[in-house]
């Protein structure tokens, strides 16, 4: 009975460990997608303002990423590659963009996908302005996030600094006694 109970506990621990690992991977993916968003939207805005169509801009970003992919895989760019594959295989552009927003699962990406779908339906009169605004907001958000992460790092370093201060005080005070 004891061996069976230990086996059950070990199996439960493995299942919990796998689930935790899956959550960690998902959190890392989400964080990486949020960090990639400003650069992605800036690239896309630049290509659209240069005169490319939305579809060609996606293909260009996908092609550029395909060359660098081996060194550093990025989830946001992988999703763009999937959008390009879907469009090449016959899925309509609006459906591909909608799926892109859903697969990314982030509010920012869903907003971007909605912007692209609206561009297809209503025309691209103010598309460049809206992309420019979105790009600026994304960079401002990234700056705020970097500032918060910097403050968190400073807070984490506070405890080791206090411990070092205590050691230095001890080195100075012990010979004085």
C-alpha positions in Angstrom: 0.0 0.0 0.0 2.9 2.4 0.8 4.5 1.8 -2.5 1.2 2.4 -4.3 0.6 5.6 -2.4 4.1 6.8 -3.1 3.6 6.0 -6.8 0.3 8.0 -6.8 2.0 10.9 -5.1 4.9 10.8 -7.6 2.5 10.7 -10.6 0.5 13.6 -9.1 3.8 15.6 -8.7 4.7 14.9 -12.3 1.3 16.1 -13.5 1.5 19.3 -11.4 5.1 19.9 -12.6 4.1 19.6 -16.3 1.1 21.9 -15.8 3.4 24.5 -14.1 5.9 24.2 -16.8 3.2 24.7 -19.4 2.0 27.9 -17.6 5.6 29.2 -17.4 6.0 28.7 -21.2 2.7 30.4 -21.9 3.7 33.4 -19.6 7.0 33.6 -21.4 5.3 33.6 -24.8 2.9 36.3 -23.7 5.7 38.5 -22.3 7.8 38.0 -25.5 4.8 38.9 -27.7 4.2 42.1 -25.7 7.9 43.0 -26.0 7.8 42.3 -29.8 4.7 44.4 -30.4 6.2 47.9 -30.7 8.9 46.8 -33.1 6.5 44.8 -35.2 4.0 47.6 -35.4 6.8 50.1 -36.2 8.1 47.9 -39.0 4.6 47.4 -40.4 3.8 51.1 -40.2 7.0 51.9 -42.0 6.3 49.4 -44.8 2.7 50.6 -45.3 3.8 54.3 -45.3 6.4 53.4 -47.9 3.6 52.3 -50.2 3.3 48.6 -49.7 -0.1 46.9 -49.4 -1.0 45.3 -46.1 -0.6 41.8 -47.5 2.8 42.6 -49.0 3.9 44.2 -45.7 3.0 41.0 -43.9 4.9 38.9 -46.5 8.0 41.2 -46.2 8.0 41.0 -42.4 7.6 37.2 -42.7 10.4 36.9 -45.2 12.8 39.0 -43.2 12.0 37.0 -40.1 12.5 33.7 -42.0 16.1 34.6 -42.6 16.8 35.3 -38.9 14.5 32.7 -37.4 17.1 30.0 -36.8 19.0 32.1 -34.2 16.1 33.6 -32.2 12.5 32.3 -32.7 9.9 34.9 -31.8 6.2 34.0 -31.3 4.7 37.2 -32.8 6.7 36.7 -36.0 5.8 33.0 -36.1 2.1 34.1 -36.1 2.8 36.5 -39.0 4.3 33.6 -40.9 1.2 31.5 -40.2 -1.0 34.4 -41.6 1.1 34.5 -44.8 0.7 30.7 -45.2 -3.0 30.9 -44.6 -3.4 33.7 -47.2 -1.3 31.7 -49.7 -3.4 28.6 -49.2 -6.6 30.5 -50.0 -8.0 31.9 -46.7 -9.4 35.4 -47.2 -7.3 38.2 -45.8 -9.9 39.4 -43.3 -10.3 35.8 -42.0 -6.5 35.4 -41.7 -6.2 38.7 -39.8 -9.0 37.7 -37.5 -7.4 34.4 -36.8 -4.1 36.2 -36.2 -5.7 38.3 -33.5 -7.3 35.3 -31.8 -4.2 33.1 -31.9 -2.1 35.9 -30.4 -4.6 36.2 -27.5 -3.4 39.7 -26.6 -5.6 42.8 -26.6 -3.0 44.8 -28.6 -2.8 42.2 -31.3 -6.6 41.9 -31.5 -6.8 45.7 -31.9 -4.2 45.5 -34.6 -6.1 42.7 -36.4 -9.3 44.8 -36.1 -7.5 47.8 -37.6 -6.4 45.7 -40.5 -9.9 44.2 -41.1 -11.4 47.7 -41.0 -8.8 48.8 -43.5 -9.9 46.0 -45.9 -13.6 46.8 -45.5 -13.6 50.6 -45.5 -10.4 51.5 -47.4 -7.1 52.9 -46.3 -7.7 56.6 -46.1 -6.5 57.1 -42.5 -4.7 53.7 -42.1 -1.3 55.3 -42.0 -2.3 57.8 -39.3 -4.0 55.1 -37.2 -0.9 52.9 -37.5 1.4 55.8 -36.6 -0.7 56.5 -33.5 -0.7 52.8 -32.5 3.0 52.7 -33.0 3.6 55.7 -30.7 1.3 54.2 -28.0 3.1 50.9 -28.2 6.5 52.5 -27.7 5.3 54.6 -24.8 3.9 51.4 -23.2 7.2 49.6 -23.7 9.0 52.5 -22.1 6.7 52.4 -19.1 7.2 48.7 -18.8 10.9 49.0 -19.0 10.8 51.6 -16.2 8.7 49.3 -14.0 11.1 46.4 -14.6 14.0 48.6 -13.8 12.4 49.7 -10.5 11.6 46.0 -9.7 15.3 45.1 -10.3 16.4 47.9 -8.0 14.1 46.7 -5.3 15.4 43.1 -5.7 19.0 44.4 -5.3 18.1 46.3 -2.1 18.4 43.2 0.2 21.9 42.2 -1.0 23.1 45.8 -0.6 21.9 45.9 3.0 23.6 42.6 3.7 26.9 44.0 2.2 26.5 47.1 4.4 26.2 44.9 7.5 29.3 43.0 6.5 31.2 46.3 6.0 30.0 47.6 9.3 31.1 44.4 11.0 34.6 44.7 9.4 34.9 48.2 10.6 33.4 47.7 14.1 35.0 44.4 15.1 38.6 45.8 15.1 37.4 48.9 16.9 36.2 46.8 19.9 
